[in-house]
Amino acid sequence: MNEEISPEAEVGELELDAVIGFNGHVPTGLKCHPDQEHLVYPLGCTVLIQALNTKEQKFLHGHGNNVSCLTISKSGNYIASGQVTFMGFKADIILWDYKKRELLARLSLHKGKVEALAFSPNDLYLVSLGGPDDGSVVVWSIAKRDAICGSPAAGLNVGNATTVVFSRCRDEMFVTAGNGTIRVWELDLPNRKIWPTECQTGQMKRIAMCTAMAVDDSFFYLGTTTGDILKLNPRTKLLADTGPVKDKYSLGVSAIRCLKMGGLLLGSGAGLLVFCKSPSYKPIKKIQLQGGISSIALRGEGHQFFVGTEESHIYHVNFTDFKETLILTCHFEAVQDIVFPFGTAELFATCAKKDIRVWHTMSNRELLRITVPNMTCHGLDFMRDGKSIISGDLSLLRFRPACLSRRWPAFSPGAVLPWTCVYLRKYASVSVLGKKKDSAQPWLWFPSVSLCPH
């Protein structure tokens, strides 16, 4: 009974089995692999590969901090991911072998953050863009796993470059854009140099949020914070057209993709998904999604595509009928509590800010969502019989999942701070409640509070 564990005994590590979640705050973080059978996206320090049909998940571990950007080569053989780190420290770029699901190389030059990544069309080069504390653009050789050359990404009198896109036809040309800067770069491999040319937009000054290159390299497009689109010629470096003139897209154009059939897919910060064409850029088809759009990932030629939003939703959209189907969802705020009901592990419940969700353990699917506006849920627990959920804020609330109604509001004996923990020892009795840790009385005991069923 009193066996002691030897200090030299090895303690096994828990292996990650499955993940429920999507980080919609990584710009263009959601990718559809060229094999058209897998989605790839970052989640914390991990890169996740999920099969579309079977929902099987594989994980790429190697980053020491949150992944900030992600890209896949045109052939699908390589994945590259960059991370954030602390100021003054180098932020790694990791090159992955997609088929073997293993790390090929760790590339470290940028400091603070890797802002964006892009592969050349024939998998010869990888271009990386540093964050605000770095401000440089670097071209890497895929074969040698080493840097070829680098340069400041923007001029002295403009802001930072935040987005990069490679040519679709040439391995020697790419484009960077950001706050007041739009540059077309040419790679001079014999001299190990990259030469920038600033694009001319006249009196128009814009902050670029995203960029996309046409299939034939004839033009490239920029989505801006003011809600319009700039169309530029990479050969002449001149502005071709801009729009819409009126009724610009609210909260900016945050995602943009060129379709082979012609036209553009746009995503706005207000959650509006639009199909439009130059030069008017007025919506031809549109749907409203939940949360600002951060990613649009084409499947094949664009007959189907996936949309990621800042509220951690992934939608599947058919271009023909232009209707969305929600395929993945999760909390988009910090998860405050997680509980299993008594006597079963098939379900569990989580709470985060304004909503409570019940999940199926084996399939990772959301079964139920309870939303309470203007309240933050800090803790929850199941009743012993599993028919009700108790949640804690400034008062305790009781929900019956069958009807999603609040059945027992307003038990708050002198509470000024929110309840941060709820524990039910037996049916119809609250035994332990907790307040915020800055409370003078952090734990309160109510052994006989009745939660009589209605």
C-alpha positions as CSV (number, residue, x, y, z in Angstrom):
1,M,0.0,0.0,0.0
2,N,2.8,2.4,0.8
3,E,5.0,1.7,-2.2
4,E,7.2,4.6,-3.1
5,I,8.0,5.5,-6.6
6,S,11.7,5.5,-7.3
7,P,13.1,9.0,-8.3
8,E,14.9,7.2,-11.1
9,A,11.8,5.6,-12.6
10,E,11.0,6.7,-16.1
11,V,7.7,8.6,-16.5
12,G,6.1,8.1,-19.9
13,E,4.9,11.1,-21.9
14,L,1.3,11.4,-23.1
15,E,0.9,11.2,-26.9
16,L,-1.3,13.6,-28.7
17,D,-4.3,11.6,-30.0
18,A,-6.6,14.2,-31.4
19,V,-7.2,17.9,-31.5
20,I,-10.4,19.9,-31.6
21,G,-9.6,23.4,-32.8
22,F,-8.5,25.8,-35.5
23,N,-6.5,29.0,-35.1
24,G,-8.2,31.5,-37.4
25,H,-5.8,34.4,-36.4
26,V,-3.0,33.1,-38.6
27,P,-3.3,34.9,-42.0
28,T,-3.7,32.4,-44.9
29,G,-3.1,29.7,-42.3
30,L,-5.6,27.2,-43.7
31,K,-4.3,25.2,-46.7
32,C,-5.7,22.5,-48.9
33,H,-2.9,20.1,-49.9
34,P,-2.5,19.6,-53.7
35,D,-3.6,15.9,-53.3
36,Q,-7.0,17.4,-52.5
37,E,-7.5,14.9,-49.7
38,H,-6.0,16.8,-46.7
39,L,-6.3,20.1,-44.9
40,V,-3.1,21.6,-43.3
41,Y,-3.2,24.3,-40.7
42,P,-1.3,25.5,-37.6
43,L,-2.6,25.1,-34.0
44,G,-0.3,26.5,-31.3
45,C,3.2,25.0,-31.7
46,T,1.9,22.2,-33.9
47,V,1.2,21.8,-37.6
48,L,-1.9,19.6,-38.1
49,I,-2.7,17.5,-41.2
50,Q,-6.3,16.3,-41.3
51,A,-7.8,13.9,-43.9
52,L,-11.0,15.3,-45.4
53,N,-12.8,12.0,-45.7
54,T,-11.7,10.0,-42.7
55,K,-10.9,12.9,-40.3
56,E,-7.7,11.2,-39.4
57,Q,-5.1,13.6,-37.9
58,K,-1.3,13.7,-38.1
59,F,0.9,16.1,-36.2
60,L,4.2,17.8,-37.0
61,H,6.0,18.7,-33.8
62,G,9.1,20.9,-33.8
63,H,8.3,24.5,-33.0
64,G,9.1,25.9,-29.6
65,N,6.4,28.7,-29.9
66,N,3.3,29.5,-31.7
67,V,3.3,28.9,-35.5
68,S,2.7,32.3,-37.3
69,C,2.7,31.3,-41.0
70,L,2.4,28.3,-43.2
71,T,2.8,27.4,-46.9
72,I,2.8,24.3,-49.1
73,S,4.9,23.8,-52.2
74,K,3.1,23.5,-55.6
75,S,4.1,19.8,-55.9
76,G,2.9,19.1,-52.4
77,N,6.2,17.5,-51.4
78,Y,7.2,20.2,-48.9
79,I,5.5,22.2,-46.1
80,A,7.2,25.2,-44.5
81,S,6.1,26.8,-41.3
82,G,7.4,29.8,-39.3
83,Q,7.0,30.8,-35.7
84,V,7.0,33.7,-33.3
85,T,9.6,34.0,-30.5
86,F,10.8,36.5,-27.9
87,M,12.2,39.8,-28.9
88,G,15.9,39.5,-29.9
89,F,15.8,35.7,-30.3
90,K,15.8,33.9,-33.6
91,A,12.5,32.6,-34.9
92,D,12.8,29.2,-36.7
93,I,11.4,28.2,-40.1
94,I,10.9,24.5,-40.4
95,L,10.9,22.6,-43.7
96,W,8.9,19.4,-43.5
97,D,8.7,16.4,-45.8
98,Y,5.0,15.9,-46.4
99,K,5.0,12.2,-47.4
100,K,7.3,11.1,-44.5
101,R,5.8,13.6,-42.0
102,E,9.2,14.5,-40.7
103,L,11.4,17.5,-40.2
104,L,13.9,18.1,-43.1
105,A,15.7,21.3,-42.0
106,R,15.5,24.1,-39.5
107,L,16.2,27.6,-41.0
108,S,17.1,30.4,-38.6
109,L,17.8,34.0,-39.6
110,H,14.8,36.1,-38.7
111,K,14.4,37.6,-35.3
112,G,11.2,37.9,-33.3
113,K,8.7,36.5,-35.9
114,V,8.4,35.0,-39.3
115,E,5.6,37.0,-41.0
116,A,5.0,35.1,-44.2
117,L,6.4,32.3,-46.4
118,A,6.1,31.3,-50.1
119,F,7.6,28.5,-52.3
120,S,8.7,29.1,-55.9
121,P,6.6,27.2,-58.5
122,N,9.3,24.5,-59.2
123,D,10.2,23.9,-55.5
124,L,13.6,25.5,-56.0
125,Y,13.4,28.3,-53.5
126,L,11.6,29.4,-50.3
127,V,11.2,33.1,-49.6
128,S,10.6,34.3,-46.0
129,L,9.5,37.6,-44.6
130,G,10.5,38.8,-41.1
131,G,8.3,40.5,-38.6
132,P,8.3,44.1,-37.4
133,D,11.5,43.6,-35.3
134,D,13.3,42.0,-38.2
135,G,12.1,43.7,-41.4
136,S,14.1,41.5,-43.9
137,V,13.3,39.2,-46.8
138,V,15.4,36.1,-47.3
139,V,15.6,33.6,-50.2
140,W,16.5,30.0,-49.2
141,S,17.7,27.1,-51.4
142,I,15.5,24.1,-50.9
143,A,18.2,21.7,-52.1
144,K,21.0,23.1,-50.0
145,R,18.8,24.0,-47.0
146,D,20.6,27.3,-46.8
147,A,20.1,31.0,-47.3
148,I,21.0,32.4,-50.7
149,C,20.6,36.1,-50.0
150,G,18.6,38.6,-48.1
151,S,17.6,42.3,-48.1
152,P,15.5,44.8,-46.1
153,A,11.9,44.1,-47.2
154,A,10.8,47.8,-47.3
155,G,12.3,51.3,-47.7
156,L,13.1,53.6,-44.8
157,N,10.2,56.0,-45.2
158,V,7.4,53.3,-45.3
159,G,6.0,50.7,-43.0
160,N,6.6,47.0,-42.7
161,A,6.0,44.4,-45.4
162,T,3.5,41.8,-44.2
163,T,2.7,39.5,-47.1
164,V,4.6,37.8,-49.9
165,V,3.6,35.8,-53.0
166,F,5.8,34.0,-55.6
167,S,5.3,34.1,-59.3
168,R,3.2,31.2,-60.7
169,C,5.5,30.6,-63.7
170,R,9.0,31.9,-62.8
171,D,11.3,30.9,-59.9
172,E,13.1,34.2,-60.0
173,M,10.3,36.7,-59.3
174,F,8.2,37.4,-56.2
175,V,6.2,40.2,-54.7
176,T,6.1,41.7,-51.2
177,A,3.5,44.2,-49.9
178,G,2.5,45.9,-46.6
179,N,2.1,49.3,-45.1
180,G,2.8,51.8,-48.0
181,T,5.1,49.4,-49.8
182,I,4.6,47.2,-52.9
183,R,7.8,45.7,-54.4
184,V,8.5,43.3,-57.2
185,W,11.7,41.3,-56.6
186,E,14.1,39.6,-59.1
187,L,16.5,37.0,-58.0
188,D,20.1,37.3,-59.4
189,L,21.4,33.8,-58.5
190,P,25.0,34.1,-60.0
191,N,25.6,37.2,-57.8
192,R,23.5,36.0,-54.9
193,K,21.4,39.2,-54.9
194,I,17.7,40.1,-55.0
195,W,16.8,43.4,-56.7
196,P,13.6,45.2,-55.7
197,T,11.5,47.6,-57.9
198,E,8.9,49.7,-56.1
199,C,5.5,49.7,-57.8
200,Q,3.9,53.0,-58.7
201,T,0.4,53.8,-57.4
202,G,0.4,57.6,-57.8
203,Q,-1.3,59.4,-54.9
204,M,-3.0,56.3,-53.7
205,K,-1.6,55.0,-50.4
206,R,-2.8,51.7,-49.0
207,I,-2.0,49.1,-46.3
208,A,-2.0,45.6,-47.9
209,M,-3.5,42.8,-45.9
210,C,-3.2,40.0,-48.5
211,T,-2.0,39.3,-52.1
212,A,-2.6,36.8,-54.9
213,M,-0.9,36.2,-58.2
214,A,-2.8,35.5,-61.5
215,V,-2.3,32.0,-63.0
216,D,-0.4,33.4,-66.0
217,D,1.5,36.1,-64.0
218,S,-0.2,38.8,-66.0
219,F,-1.3,40.7,-62.8
220,F,-1.3,40.4,-59.1
221,Y,-3.9,41.6,-56.7
222,L,-3.7,43.3,-53.2
223,G,-6.5,43.4,-50.6
224,T,-6.3,46.4,-48.4
225,T,-7.4,47.6,-45.0
226,T,-9.7,50.2,-46.6
227,G,-11.8,47.5,-48.3
228,D,-10.7,47.8,-51.9
229,I,-8.5,45.8,-54.3
230,L,-5.5,47.0,-56.2
231,K,-4.6,45.3,-59.5
232,L,-1.0,45.7,-60.6
233,N,1.2,44.6,-63.5
234,P,4.4,42.8,-62.4
235,R,6.2,43.6,-65.6
236,T,5.5,47.4,-65.8
237,K,5.1,47.7,-62.0
238,L,2.1,50.0,-62.6
239,L,-1.4,50.1,-61.2
240,A,-3.9,48.7,-63.7
241,D,-7.1,49.4,-61.8
242,T,-8.7,49.5,-58.4
243,G,-12.2,49.0,-57.0
244,P,-14.9,49.0,-55.9
245,V,-15.2,52.7,-56.0
246,K,-18.2,52.7,-53.8
247,D,-19.5,50.3,-51.2
248,K,-16.0,49.1,-50.1
249,Y,-15.7,45.9,-48.1
250,S,-16.2,46.4,-44.4
251,L,-13.1,45.9,-42.1
252,G,-10.9,45.4,-45.2
253,V,-10.1,42.6,-47.6
254,S,-8.3,40.1,-45.5
255,A,-8.1,37.1,-47.9
256,I,-7.9,36.9,-51.7
257,R,-7.5,34.1,-54.3
258,C,-7.4,34.1,-58.1
259,L,-9.5,31.4,-59.9
260,K,-8.3,29.7,-63.0
261,M,-11.7,30.2,-64.6
262,G,-11.4,33.9,-64.1
263,G,-12.4,36.2,-61.3
264,L,-11.5,36.5,-57.6
265,L,-12.6,35.1,-54.3
266,L,-12.5,37.7,-51.6
267,G,-12.9,37.5,-47.8
268,S,-13.6,40.5,-45.7
269,G,-12.8,41.3,-42.0
270,A,-16.6,41.4,-41.5
271,G,-17.1,37.8,-42.6
272,L,-18.4,38.4,-46.2
273,L,-17.2,35.9,-48.8
274,V,-17.5,37.3,-52.3
275,F,-16.9,36.2,-55.9
276,C,-16.2,39.2,-58.1
277,K,-14.3,40.3,-61.3
278,S,-12.2,43.1,-62.4
279,P,-12.6,46.1,-62.9
280,S,-15.7,46.8,-60.9
281,Y,-15.0,44.2,-58.1
282,K,-18.7,44.3,-57.2
283,P,-20.1,41.1,-55.7
284,I,-21.4,38.5,-58.2
285,K,-22.0,35.9,-55.5
286,K,-21.7,36.4,-51.8
287,I,-22.4,34.7,-48.5
288,Q,-22.1,35.9,-44.9
289,L,-20.0,33.8,-42.6
290,Q,-19.4,34.0,-38.8
291,G,-16.2,35.8,-38.0
292,G,-13.7,37.7,-40.0
293,I,-12.2,35.6,-42.9
294,S,-8.5,34.9,-42.6
295,S,-8.0,32.1,-45.1
296,I,-9.4,30.8,-48.4
297,A,-8.0,27.5,-49.6
298,L,-8.8,26.2,-53.1
299,R,-9.4,22.5,-53.7
300,G,-8.2,21.7,-57.2
301,E,-9.1,24.5,-59.6
302,G,-11.5,26.1,-57.3
303,H,-14.7,24.1,-57.9
304,Q,-14.6,23.6,-54.1
305,F,-12.8,25.6,-51.5
306,F,-12.4,26.0,-47.7
307,V,-12.7,29.2,-45.7
308,G,-11.2,29.8,-42.3
309,T,-12.5,32.5,-40.0
310,E,-11.2,34.3,-36.9
311,E,-13.9,32.7,-34.8
312,S,-12.3,29.2,-35.3
313,H,-14.8,28.0,-38.0
314,I,-13.8,26.1,-41.2
315,Y,-16.4,26.1,-44.0
316,H,-16.7,24.0,-47.1
317,V,-18.1,25.9,-50.1
318,N,-19.1,24.6,-53.5
319,F,-18.5,27.3,-56.1
320,T,-21.6,26.4,-58.2
321,D,-24.3,26.9,-55.6
322,F,-22.1,29.1,-53.4
323,K,-23.5,27.7,-50.1
324,E,-21.4,27.1,-47.0
325,T,-21.2,23.9,-44.9
326,L,-19.6,24.1,-41.5
327,I,-17.1,21.3,-41.2
328,L,-15.1,22.3,-38.1
329,T,-15.7,24.6,-35.1
330,C,-14.3,25.2,-31.7
331,H,-14.0,28.0,-29.1
332,F,-12.2,31.1,-30.3
333,E,-11.4,32.3,-26.7
334,A,-9.5,30.7,-23.9
335,V,-11.1,27.5,-22.6
336,Q,-12.0,28.1,-18.9
337,D,-13.2,24.6,-17.8
338,I,-13.6,21.1,-19.1
339,V,-15.7,18.3,-17.4
340,F,-17.0,14.8,-18.1
341,P,-20.4,13.7,-16.9
342,F,-20.7,11.1,-14.2
343,G,-20.2,7.5,-15.3
344,T,-19.3,8.0,-19.0
345,A,-16.5,9.3,-21.1
346,E,-18.4,9.4,-24.4
347,L,-19.2,13.1,-23.9
348,F,-17.5,16.1,-22.3
349,A,-18.4,19.8,-21.9
350,T,-16.2,22.9,-22.2
351,C,-16.8,26.6,-21.6
352,A,-15.1,29.7,-22.9
353,K,-16.3,33.3,-22.4
354,K,-19.9,33.4,-23.7
355,D,-20.6,29.8,-24.7
356,I,-20.8,26.3,-23.4
357,R,-20.3,23.4,-25.8
358,V,-20.8,19.6,-25.5
359,W,-18.6,17.3,-27.6
360,H,-18.6,13.7,-28.6
361,T,-15.3,12.2,-27.5
362,M,-14.7,9.6,-30.3
363,S,-15.7,11.8,-33.3
364,N,-14.6,15.2,-31.9
365,R,-17.9,16.6,-33.1
366,E,-19.8,19.4,-31.4
367,L,-23.2,18.1,-30.2
368,L,-24.6,21.1,-28.4
369,R,-23.9,24.8,-28.0
370,I,-25.3,27.1,-25.3
371,T,-24.7,30.8,-25.7
372,V,-25.3,33.4,-23.0
373,P,-24.7,37.0,-24.3
374,N,-22.9,39.5,-22.1
375,M,-21.7,36.9,-19.6
376,T,-18.5,35.0,-19.2
377,C,-18.6,31.4,-18.1
378,H,-15.7,30.6,-15.7
379,G,-16.7,27.1,-14.6
380,L,-19.2,24.3,-15.2
381,D,-20.3,20.8,-14.1
382,F,-22.8,18.2,-15.0
383,M,-25.6,17.2,-12.6
384,R,-25.3,13.7,-11.3
385,D,-28.1,12.4,-13.6
386,G,-26.6,14.1,-16.6
387,K,-29.8,16.0,-17.5
388,S,-28.5,19.5,-16.5
389,I,-25.4,21.6,-16.6
390,I,-24.5,24.2,-14.0
391,S,-22.3,27.1,-15.0
392,G,-20.8,29.9,-12.9
393,D,-20.5,33.6,-13.5
394,L,-21.7,36.3,-11.1
395,S,-24.5,33.9,-10.5
396,L,-25.0,30.2,-11.0
397,L,-27.0,29.2,-14.1
398,R,-28.7,26.0,-14.8
399,F,-29.3,24.6,-18.3
400,R,-31.2,21.7,-19.6
401,P,-29.5,20.7,-22.8
402,A,-32.7,19.2,-24.2
403,C,-34.3,22.6,-24.5
404,L,-31.3,25.0,-24.1
405,S,-33.3,27.0,-21.5
406,R,-31.9,28.7,-18.4
407,R,-33.8,27.0,-15.7
408,W,-32.2,28.1,-12.5
409,P,-30.9,31.7,-12.6
410,A,-29.9,34.0,-9.8
411,F,-28.3,32.0,-7.0
412,S,-25.6,34.5,-5.9
413,P,-25.1,34.8,-2.1
414,G,-23.1,38.0,-1.8
415,A,-21.0,37.3,-4.9
416,V,-19.2,40.3,-6.4
417,L,-16.5,38.4,-8.3
418,P,-17.3,35.6,-10.7
419,W,-17.4,32.0,-9.7
420,T,-14.3,30.4,-11.2
421,C,-15.1,26.8,-10.2
422,V,-18.2,24.7,-9.9
423,Y,-18.3,21.3,-8.4
424,L,-21.3,19.1,-7.7
425,R,-20.8,16.4,-5.1
426,K,-24.2,14.8,-5.5
427,Y,-27.5,15.4,-7.2
428,A,-29.3,18.6,-6.2
429,S,-26.5,19.9,-4.0
430,V,-23.7,22.4,-4.7
431,S,-20.8,21.4,-2.5
432,V,-17.9,23.6,-3.6
433,L,-17.8,27.0,-5.3
434,G,-14.7,29.1,-6.0
435,K,-14.1,32.8,-6.6
436,K,-11.3,34.6,-8.3
437,K,-8.0,34.3,-6.6
438,D,-7.9,37.9,-5.6
439,S,-11.0,37.4,-3.4
440,A,-10.5,37.6,0.3
441,Q,-12.5,34.4,0.7
442,P,-11.4,32.2,-2.3
443,W,-13.5,29.1,-1.5
444,L,-17.1,29.0,-0.3
445,W,-18.9,25.8,0.9
446,F,-22.6,25.4,0.4
447,P,-23.4,21.8,1.4
448,S,-27.2,22.2,1.3
449,V,-28.1,24.5,-1.6
450,S,-31.1,23.0,-3.3
451,L,-31.2,22.9,-7.1
452,C,-34.6,21.3,-7.3
453,P,-35.4,20.0,-10.8
454,H,-38.2,21.8,-12.7
